Amino acid sequence: MGVELWTGLFVGLSFLMYAYIGWRSRVRDSKGFFVAGQGIPALANGAATAADWMSAASFISMAGLISFMGYDGSIYLMGWTGGYVLLALLLAPYLRKFGKYTVPDFVGDRYYSNVARLVAVVAAIFVSLTYIAGQMRGVGIVFSRFLQVDINTGVFIGMLIVGFFAVLGGMKGITWTQVAQYCVRIIAYMIPAIALAFILTGNPIPQFAMTFGDISTKLNEIQVDLGFAEYTQAFANKSMLDVLFITIALMVGTAGLPHVIVRFYTVKDVRAARFSAGWALMFIALLYTTAPALSMFARYNLVNTLNNASVEEVQQLDWAQKWENTGLLGFDDKNGDGRFQLTPDETSNEITIDRDIIVLSTPEVAKLAPWVIALVAAGGLAAALSTASGLLLVISSSIAHDVYYRLINPDASERQRVFVGRIMVGFALAVAGYFGINPPGFVGQVVAFAFGLAAASFFPAIMLGIFDKRTNREGAIAGMVTGLAFTTFYIVGVKFFGMSTWFFDISAEGIGTVGMVLNLVVTLVVSRLTPPPPQEIQELVENLRSPEPAIAPEPNAVH
């Protein structure tokens, strides 16, 4: 069978599996819809957390970014992985002990303010919509290439699939679907990585093949011959300061991502939350330690295959022609010599490669079996859909639970709350689909913006809410608004309105660190200049870090 038939088979079977799991896991009560009834085993929750966290950016785009950035691409590995460790060790157990469904719920009750709750809701929706845009873009790319439909149609198909199990099963359906999706994506990622490692170095273990083989030396030589910096040269594409700021933004942004935090509420207690965090870290490490090797192998193969290839040779490459049809790969013989050259100078470069096709095209470039190529496509879809579903639930719960139930209609029945949650999933899907069709950047870039926004808005409020009993509602509100407003202004100005990177040449991906520091400073200063929190809130914070159970204030305690 050809690639398209294998892809249709794998994608069709995987979608049927996801739909079946969603149907079997359907729920009718709000606890099941928003936190899976808090009955997910630690091992399964660890796999679901890894699936939720390792989005299309991790599967599709990260290796592509590293392939183009070389050493500097390690910011994504250090930031995202380090951020998960920060979340798992520093924040998650305490948030789980607090016992609330959502981050806005924690913020609202900890800071005894519905205004703080609303600010957190706005931030959660803003971050989630930015993040989900990258996932829908990834879905469109996979469908565009492997099912030969345009990207817009691919996004629409993805919307229907993820909407089905998100609306029907809520968090319970999403959790068990994500367990299956993790298995699909890790198999799809490891098989081509192992195959390429063996073909290029004779060592089947990708991590060892990259470290102890001579592939990096060969790639460095090729890079220099073409006029690029050495692949392993540090700070060739970004300044040291920008690398530091992007890494910190990704790290603390991970610790503030609402769709990851909510996963620690789906287990029965704090102990299970800690165990699921450990399992998730192991599952995440399996892919993240493989990504640098796959990036290097992909770059080596792609350059060797395309650079200086003749027009006739490129026309004979079926995969190149199909990727060219998607608009994500382009050839332009500018000097008319009948060959295509890859150069760092845009005016003379004759090969245009979208970063998001690197992982998906690598099995084809390496001439691996058609079923491997199809498996990678199914893995890319699993990565995008699993994270998109988690983000949809964040948006849904932020409105249905934190706004509708906590602020508008506290007497709402279980049925009403679940109904509103499902309506909000549909609304969020429509917005996400629009941004998937009209993306503001590469998948990895879009997701990096979301992490920056999460860093600038949530992280200080959560961290100080746990570790500083003196932080009050006035400080938290002022800090979140300041951090979110500054970071949004900088990102939008730089990416869409041509504004210069005026803050020490820090990129839009790294400015979240500055927003986070501003948030932290404003929160601490305003908190010290205004009355302290009520005594019961201060005692709650003290108890939150003690072995005794912490009890959050009742909804009527906020005002």
Secondary structure, DSSP 8 states (H G I E B T S, - for coil): --HHHHHHHHHHHHHHHHHHHHHHT---SHHHHHHGGG---HHHHHHHHHHHHS-HIIIIIHHHHHHHHGGGGHHHHHHHHHHHHHIIIIIHHHHHHHT-SSHHHHHHHHTT-HHHHHHHHHHHHHHHHHHHHHHHHHHHHHHHHHS---HHHHHHHHHHHHHHHHHHHHHHHHHHHHHHHHHHHHHHHHHHHHHHHHHHHS-S-HHHHHHHSSHHHHHHHHHHHTT---TT-TTSSS-HHHHHHHHHHHHHHHHT-HHHHGGGGSSSSHHHHHHHHHHHHHHHHHHHTTHHHHHHHHHHHHHHHHTTEEHHHHHT-HHHHHHHHHTSEEE--TT-SSEE---S-TTT--EEE-GGGHHHHHHHHTT--HHHHHHHHHHHHHHHHHHHHHHHHHHHHHHIIIIIIIII-TT--HHHHHHHHHHHHHHHHHHHHHHHHS-SS-HHHHHHHHHHHHHHHHHHHHHHHHH-TT--HHHHHHHHHHHHHHHHHHHHHHHHS----TTTT--TTTHHHHHHHHHHHHHHHHHHHS----HHHHHHHHHHTSSS------GGG--
